[in-house]
Amino acid sequence: RLDALVVDFATVQVRPDLPCATCAATVNFRLSVRNYAPRTTRVKLTGRFGNRSIDFGSVAVGARRVAVVSRTLRVENPKLWSPESPSLYTVVLRARSEDRVLQRYKLRTGIRSVKVVDGKWLLNGRKMNIRGVGLHEDDPKLGFAITNQIRAREVAETKELGATMMRSHYPLHPYTHELADEQGMMIWSEIPVYALKTAALAKINVRKMAARELEDNILTNQNHPSIMVWSIGNELSSRPGPVQADYIARAAKSAKRLDPSRPVGYAVAGYPAAGCQPEYGPLDILGVNEYFGWYPGPNGQIADRELLGAYLDGVRACYPEKAVLVTEFGAEANRSGPVEEKGTYEFQSDFVNYHLGVYATKPWLAGAIYWALEEFRVRPLWEGGNPRPNPPIHQKGLIAFDGTKKPAWAEVQRLFKGVDQIEGG
C-alpha cells in the first residue's frame, strides 16, 4: 500500500558510551523520522537493543518534515566489541501509526570505547599497536566495480596476513564494513581529501565539498563498531598554513560534534624538514606516510633509510599527546634480482624487515599500516620509484594483480603476527 511508505527513518544513530572496560555502558539513540505525507502524522517509535525493549514514545511529524527523537539505554555488563571478540547487538526499530507498522529499520552494532589518552590509542582501555594494510578496490577484469565476493576475499587476506586494520583513501563499501564488524577487523575511515594544493583548498566550494564528504561518511557509517577513527584527509601540504589550519580545525570540530565517541585523525607525508606544526593541534591521531629508503623526497631528505628512527622520534617529540602511527610504508616489487636493486622482490622483503624492525623499537608507536595489500591501477606512466615499472599498476602490493603472493608477504605475516597489537590480547 502506498500509505505504508509515508514515514521513513532518515538517519539512525546508535552510539555507545563506555566509561571503562568494566563499566556499564550508555547507548545513545538519535532517530530522525521523515514524514512524506501532505499532512501531519503521529508516529509511535519502538525498538529493541539485543533482548532489551525501548519505547521512544510518540511524536507528531509535520507534513513533509523531519522529527528527531533521542533516548538513552543503560546496559549492565555489556559484551564488548574487539578484534578478538567482535560481539554485536541487533537493533530493530519500528515506526507505527494507528497500530500499523509504517517502517522498520534493522542494524547490528557493538559496544566499545575508542580514545586517545596521553598519546596512547586505546580500545576498551587497552593500548593498541596495530598492524594493518591499505587497499584500493580494483580487479583486473571488473575494475573498481568489485563484487562482495572480492570484498570478502580482501578481508580474509588481511586477517591471514595477521593485520587488524584496513585503510583506504575513501570510505569503504557497506558490505566491507559489515564484514569488518562481524570479523573484528578495524577500519581507518578516511574521506578523499587527498594531496590538494593549498590554492585548491583555499576555495570555499572545495572546503564545503570536503565538509559534506566528512558529514556523509559519519552519518552513513557511524553505527559500525569497526571504525576506529574519522580521518579528514591525506597528504595535504606538509607545511600547513592558514588555509589548511582552518580546514583542520573546522573538520575536527565537525567530526567531534557529529560523533564525540571517536578520535579524529589525518595522514601526513613524512618529511623531516616539515618540523612541528601547531596546525595539527585539533587532531587526536597523526598518521605518517613514510617511504624512507624508497623515494628520495624533496632534496633527498628521505633517501637514507637509516634516518627513519630519528625522524619518528622527532614526530613523537612534536606531538606527545597525540597517538602517532605509520599510515603508509612500502616498496614496489615485480621481479627477482639483487637485494640492493629497487623493484626486486628481494629489495621489498628487506625493506619491510628493516622498517618493521625500526617500528618495534618505538614502544610509543600506535601502529603501522603497509601500503598496500594488493596491486591496483593508478595512471598511465606510473613508475612509483621503480626503475623497471609496469604502468599503470601500483606494485607495492604484497599480492600481485594476478593474485600471487610475493615473497614479502611471508615476511610481513611473520612480523605482524609477532606483535601484541592490543595490550593483553
C-alpha positions in Angstrom: 0.0 0.0 0.0 1.2 3.5 -0.9 0.4 4.9 2.6 2.7 2.4 4.2 5.6 4.4 2.8 4.8 7.9 4.1 7.2 7.6 7.0 10.9 6.7 6.9 13.9 6.7 9.2 16.1 9.5 7.7 19.1 8.8 10.0 19.7 6.4 12.8 22.5 6.9 15.3 23.2 4.3 17.9 26.3 5.5 19.8 27.7 3.6 22.8 29.4 5.4 25.7 31.7 3.1 27.7 33.5 5.0 30.6 35.7 2.0 31.4 36.2 -1.6 30.3 34.3 -2.9 33.3 31.7 -0.2 33.5 28.1 -0.2 32.5 27.5 1.3 29.0 25.1 4.0 28.0 23.8 3.6 24.5 22.6 6.9 23.0 19.9 6.7 20.3 19.1 9.6 18.0 16.4 8.9 15.4 15.4 11.3 12.6 11.9 10.4 11.2 10.8 11.9 8.0 7.1 12.2 7.0 6.5 12.3 3.3 2.7 12.7 3.6 1.0 16.1 2.9 -0.5 16.0 6.4 0.8 15.7 10.0 1.3 12.1 11.1 1.6 10.9 14.7 4.2 8.2 14.9 4.9 5.8 17.7 8.5 4.6 17.8 9.6 1.4 19.5 12.6 -0.8 19.2 14.9 -3.5 20.6 18.6 -3.5 21.5 19.6 -7.1 21.8 17.0 -8.5 24.2 16.0 -5.1 25.6 12.9 -3.2 24.6 12.9 0.5 24.0 9.9 2.8 23.9 10.7 6.1 22.2 7.2 7.4 22.7 5.0 9.2 20.1 5.9 12.2 18.1 3.8 14.3 15.7 5.7 14.7 12.4 4.6 17.7 10.3 3.8 17.3 6.7 7.0 16.7 4.7 9.0 17.5 7.8 11.5 15.6 10.0 11.2 15.0 13.7 14.1 14.0 15.9 13.8 11.7 18.9 16.6 10.8 21.4 16.7 8.2 24.2 19.4 6.5 26.2 19.7 2.9 27.4 21.9 1.7 30.2 23.5 -1.7 29.5 25.0 -3.5 32.5 27.9 -6.0 31.9 28.0 -5.3 28.1 29.6 -7.7 25.7 32.4 -5.6 24.3 33.4 -5.5 20.6 37.1 -6.1 19.9 39.1 -7.9 17.2 39.4 -11.0 19.4 35.7 -11.0 20.3 33.6 -8.9 17.8 30.4 -9.1 19.9 27.4 -7.4 18.1 24.0 -6.4 19.3 21.0 -6.5 16.9 18.9 -3.3 16.8 15.4 -3.3 15.4 13.3 -0.1 15.2 9.7 0.3 14.2 7.6 3.3 13.3 3.8 2.8 13.8 0.7 4.9 13.2 -2.7 3.7 14.3 -1.4 0.2 15.0 0.1 -0.1 11.6 3.8 -0.6 11.1 4.9 2.1 8.6 8.6 1.4 8.6 11.2 -0.9 10.0 15.0 -0.4 10.4 17.5 -3.0 11.4 21.2 -2.9 12.1 23.9 -4.5 14.1 26.3 -2.6 16.2 28.8 -3.0 19.1 29.7 -1.6 22.4 33.3 -0.5 22.8 35.3 2.7 23.6 38.0 4.3 21.4 40.0 7.0 22.9 43.4 8.7 22.8 44.9 9.3 26.2 48.4 10.7 26.8 49.5 9.8 23.3 48.1 6.2 23.5 45.4 4.9 21.2 43.1 2.8 23.4 40.4 0.3 22.6 38.3 -0.6 25.7 41.1 0.9 27.8 43.8 -1.3 26.2 46.7 0.2 24.4 46.9 -0.5 20.7 49.9 -1.1 18.5 48.0 -2.1 15.3 49.4 -3.7 12.2 47.3 -3.1 9.1 47.2 -2.7 5.3 46.0 -0.1 2.9 43.9 -1.0 -0.2 42.2 0.3 -3.3 39.3 -1.6 -4.8 40.4 -2.8 -8.2 40.2 -6.1 -10.2 41.9 -7.0 -13.5 38.5 -7.8 -15.1 35.9 -5.8 -13.2 37.9 -2.6 -12.5 36.7 -0.7 -9.5 33.2 -2.3 -9.6 34.3 -5.2 -7.5 31.9 -7.8 -6.0 31.1 -8.8 -2.5 33.0 -12.0 -3.1 36.1 -9.9 -3.8 35.5 -7.8 -0.7 35.2 -10.9 1.4 38.5 -12.2 0.0 40.2 -8.9 0.8 39.1 -9.1 4.5 40.1 -12.7 4.6 43.6 -11.9 3.1 44.0 -9.1 5.7 43.3 -11.5 8.5 45.5 -14.2 7.1 48.3 -11.6 7.0 47.9 -11.0 10.7 46.6 -7.5 10.2 43.9 -6.0 12.3 43.2 -2.7 10.4 42.3 -1.7 6.8 42.7 1.7 5.4 41.7 3.3 2.0 41.7 6.9 0.8 37.9 6.8 0.7 35.0 5.2 2.7 34.8 1.5 2.0 31.7 -0.3 0.7 28.9 -1.1 3.2 29.5 -4.8 2.8 33.1 -4.4 3.8 32.1 -2.5 6.9 29.6 -5.2 7.8 32.3 -7.9 7.3 34.7 -5.8 9.5 32.0 -5.6 12.2 31.4 -9.3 12.1 35.0 -10.5 11.9 36.7 -8.0 14.2 38.6 -6.0 11.5 39.3 -2.4 12.5 38.9 0.4 9.9 40.7 3.7 9.4 37.9 5.6 7.8 39.0 8.4 5.5 37.4 10.9 3.2 39.0 11.5 -0.3 40.6 14.9 0.5 43.9 13.8 -1.0 47.0 15.8 -1.9 45.1 19.0 -2.6 47.2 22.0 -3.3 46.7 24.9 -1.0 45.3 27.0 -3.8 42.6 24.5 -4.3 41.8 24.1 -0.6 41.6 27.9 -0.3 38.4 27.8 -2.5 35.3 27.9 -0.3 33.4 25.4 -2.5 36.2 22.9 -2.2 36.1 23.1 1.6 32.4 22.9 1.6 32.6 19.7 -0.5 35.1 18.3 1.9 32.8 19.1 4.8 29.9 17.3 3.1 32.2 14.3 2.5 33.0 14.1 6.2 29.5 14.6 7.3 28.1 12.0 4.9 30.8 9.5 6.0 30.0 9.9 9.7 26.2 9.9 9.3 26.4 6.9 7.0 28.9 4.7 8.8 28.8 5.8 12.5 27.0 2.7 13.7 29.9 0.4 12.7 31.9 -0.5 15.7 34.8 -1.5 13.4 35.6 2.2 12.6 38.3 3.4 15.0 38.9 6.9 13.7 37.5 9.6 11.3 40.3 10.7 9.0 39.9 14.1 7.5 42.4 13.7 4.7 45.7 12.5 3.3 48.9 14.3 2.3 48.0 17.9 2.1 50.9 20.3 2.2 53.5 19.1 4.8 53.9 22.7 5.9 50.3 23.8 6.5 49.5 27.5 6.5 46.3 29.4 7.5 44.1 27.7 4.9 44.9 24.2 5.9 44.8 25.2 9.6 41.3 26.5 9.1 40.3 23.3 7.3 41.7 21.0 10.0 40.1 23.0 12.8 36.7 23.1 11.2 36.8 19.4 10.1 37.9 18.2 13.6 35.2 20.3 15.3 32.5 19.0 12.9 33.6 15.4 13.4 33.5 15.8 17.2 30.1 17.4 17.0 28.6 14.6 14.9 30.4 11.8 16.8 32.2 12.6 20.0 32.8 8.9 20.6 35.7 8.5 18.2 39.1 10.3 17.7 39.8 12.4 14.6 42.9 11.7 12.5 44.8 12.8 9.5 47.7 11.3 7.5 50.7 13.4 6.5 53.6 13.0 4.1 56.6 12.2 6.4 59.4 14.6 5.8 62.0 15.6 8.4 62.1 19.2 7.1 58.4 19.7 8.0 59.2 20.2 11.7 56.5 20.6 14.3 53.2 22.0 13.1 50.8 23.7 15.6 48.1 23.5 12.9 47.7 19.8 13.8 46.6 20.8 17.3 42.9 19.9 16.9 43.7 16.3 15.9 43.8 13.3 18.2 45.7 10.9 15.8 48.5 11.7 13.4 49.4 9.2 10.7 52.7 9.4 9.0 53.2 8.2 5.4 56.9 7.3 5.4 58.9 5.9 2.5 62.5 6.3 3.9 64.8 4.4 1.6 62.4 4.2 -1.3 61.5 7.7 -2.5 64.3 10.4 -2.2 61.8 13.1 -1.1 62.4 16.8 -1.5 66.2 17.5 -1.6 66.8 13.8 -0.9 65.8 14.1 2.7 64.2 10.5 2.9 66.6 8.7 0.6 68.6 7.2 3.5 66.6 4.7 5.5 68.9 5.0 8.4 67.3 8.4 9.2 63.9 6.7 9.9 64.3 6.1 13.6 65.4 9.6 14.4 62.6 11.0 12.3 59.9 9.0 14.1 61.4 10.2 17.5 61.1 13.7 16.2 57.5 13.3 15.4 56.8 11.9 18.8 58.6 14.9 20.4 56.4 17.3 18.4 53.1 15.6 19.3 53.5 13.8 22.7 49.7 13.9 23.5 48.6 12.5 20.1 48.6 8.9 19.0 51.2 8.6 16.3 51.3 5.7 13.8 52.7 4.9 10.4 49.8 5.1 7.9 51.9 4.1 4.9 55.2 2.4 4.1 56.1 0.2 1.2 58.2 -0.6 -1.8 57.4 -1.7 -5.4 58.4 -5.2 -6.5 57.8 -7.0 -9.8 60.8 -9.3 -10.3 63.7 -11.2 -8.7 67.1 -9.6 -8.5 69.7 -8.1 -6.2 68.6 -7.0 -2.8 70.1 -3.6 -3.4 68.1 -3.1 -6.6 64.8 -1.2 -6.2 61.8 -3.1 -7.7 63.0 -6.6 -6.8 61.2 -9.0 -4.5 64.4 -9.2 -2.5 64.5 -5.4 -2.0 60.9 -5.4 -0.9 61.5 -8.2 1.6 64.5 -6.4 3.0 62.5 -3.1 3.1 59.7 -4.5 5.2 62.0 -6.2 7.6 64.0 -3.0 8.2 61.0 -0.7 8.6 59.0 -3.1 10.8 62.2 -3.6 12.8 62.6 0.1 13.4 58.9 0.4 14.5 59.5 -2.4 17.0 62.0 -0.2 18.8 59.3 2.5 19.4 57.0 1.3 22.2 55.0 4.6 21.9 54.1 3.9 18.3 50.3 3.3 17.9 50.8 1.1 14.8 51.9 0.6 11.2 49.9 0.1 8.0 51.6 -1.4 4.9 50.7 0.2 1.6 49.2 -1.9 0.1 47.6 -5.3 0.4 47.1 -5.9 -3.4 48.3 -4.3 -6.6 46.0 -1.8 -8.3 45.9 0.5 -11.3 47.0 4.1 -10.8 47.5 6.1 -14.0 49.4 5.9 -17.3 53.2 6.2 -16.9 53.1 5.4 -13.2 56.5 4.3 -12.0 56.3 4.6 -8.3 60.0 4.8 -7.7 60.6 1.5 -9.6 63.4 1.7 -12.2 61.6 -1.0 -14.2 57.9 -0.3 -13.6 54.8 -1.8 -15.1 52.4 1.1 -15.6 49.7 1.8 -14.8 49.9 -0.7 -12.0 51.0 0.3 -8.5 53.2 -2.6 -7.5 53.9 -2.1 -3.8 51.2 -4.6 -3.1 52.1 -7.8 -1.2 49.8 -9.6 -3.6 50.3 -9.2 -7.4 47.5 -8.2 -9.7 47.1 -11.9 -10.7 46.6 -12.9 -7.1 50.1 -14.3 -6.5 51.6 -13.6 -3.1 55.0 -12.0 -3.3 57.9 -13.2 -1.1 57.5 -10.2 1.2 54.0 -11.5 2.2 55.6 -14.2 4.4 57.9 -11.6 6.0 55.1 -9.2 6.8 52.9 -12.0 8.0 55.6 -13.3 10.4 56.4 -9.8 11.8 52.7 -8.8 12.1 51.8 -11.9 14.0 54.7 -11.4 16.3 53.2 -8.2 17.6 50.9 -7.9 20.6 48.6 -5.5 18.7 46.1 -4.9 21.6 47.6 -4.9 25.1 46.8 -8.1 26.9 45.5 -9.7 23.7 
